[in-house]
Amino acid sequence: MKETEHRFGGAWTEIKLKVLRDYLRFYAQALKNQPFKLLYIDAFAGTGDRTVGNDKFSLFVSERRLKGSARIALELERPFDRYVFIERNSRRFQALETLRRQYPQHRIECLRGEANSELQDLCARIAWRQYRAVLFLDPYGLSVEWVTLQRIARTQAIDLWYLFALSGLYRQTARDFERVDPAGAARLDSVLGTPDWREAFYAPIAPTTPDLFGDPVSPIIGRHADVDAIEAFVGDRLRAAGFAKVAEPLRLLLRGGTPLYSLFFCVSNPNPKAIALSMRVAHHLLKAARL
Ligand SMILES: C[S@@+](CC[C@H](N)C(=O)[O-])C[C@H]1O[C@@H](n2cnc3c(N)ncnc32)[C@H](O)[C@@H]1O
């Protein structure tokens, strides 16, 4: 496989990347006269490109190279002052280094490492009084820890686009609580920052009929929360992490309508004017993407 080859996503990928691109354009333009340096952070950066077609799923479509989030951010008409790309995979990290060399006019830092620890470190070492940032969290699955979200919110300087793996959460929360895998449950505790999802999603379901011997069957603990309730819970957890405002997420679906991801937008800056401006644009972009 070529260094730069990175196959991921589907129709939803183009939607999320369009929202991101349009928001970055707005952000760079809106803050151009402000006394802040602008920083773009891509914590699950990939290679900068996306290869589509000519694979086992699409035999008759020729291969094409599309821009991924990192390259999109680098090619803005009005670029940011500084870029930080984080990637754990060594081959993709090498591709990011190649990308960095293609844009010598930009200040780009590529960090090879785990997104949570790199982000927590970054939140601690940037002089946030001088910076305003947009952060894109685009993991494949349930990789972002709630403590990381807390650190991000605490900067009061970051606008966050977070692609949350709704289907991953739904899958982990089996219908029958007894079937919830303990390792998966521990992961949910760290992603949601609380054990309370157990009570919020599950309740005893009384059996309707006694067993063969006429004895009452003890109730099972069943999941009553549907996808909407689960998504709302995630939004509440983002608010609890300390974000000043969280927009109604954009649900991204598979072709058949199965919910896959929820694209959340969160503002950490508590300034009412900053909130109003960011939210107005984010709402507009999210609404347009729903059409
Ligand atoms: C969906 S892809 C990102 C695509 C990219 N945003 C784009 O639009 O081109 C997720 C990336 O995150 C990387 N990754 C997965 N888990 C990670 C982690 N814990 N820390 C850092 N990178 C991780 C993967 O290697 C992969 O390249």
The ligand as a Gaussian input file, in Angstrom:
#p B3LYP/6-31G(d) Opt

LIG

0 1
 C      -11.247000       8.582000       9.934000
 S       -9.521000       8.667000       9.863000
 C       -9.234000      10.395000       9.772000
 C       -9.494000      10.981000       8.446000
 C       -9.107000      12.438000       8.311000
 N       -9.793000      13.267000       9.290000
 C       -9.416000      12.938000       6.916000
 O      -10.462000      13.539000       6.699000
 O       -8.566000      12.714000       6.040000
 C       -8.982000       8.345000      11.507000
 C       -7.467000       8.414000      11.672000
 O       -7.163000       8.408000      13.064000
 C       -6.029000       7.577000      13.297000
 N       -6.164000       7.127000      14.688000
 C       -6.990000       6.168000      15.168000
 N       -6.922000       6.118000      16.503000
 C       -6.032000       7.068000      16.882000
 C       -5.577000       7.538000      18.139000
 N       -6.015000       6.989000      19.289000
 N       -4.689000       8.553000      18.173000
 C       -4.261000       9.111000      17.017000
 N       -4.664000       8.721000      15.786000
 C       -5.544000       7.720000      15.733000
 C       -6.113000       6.497000      12.263000
 O       -4.840000       5.949000      11.977000
 C       -6.702000       7.244000      11.060000
 O       -5.698000       7.731000      10.241000

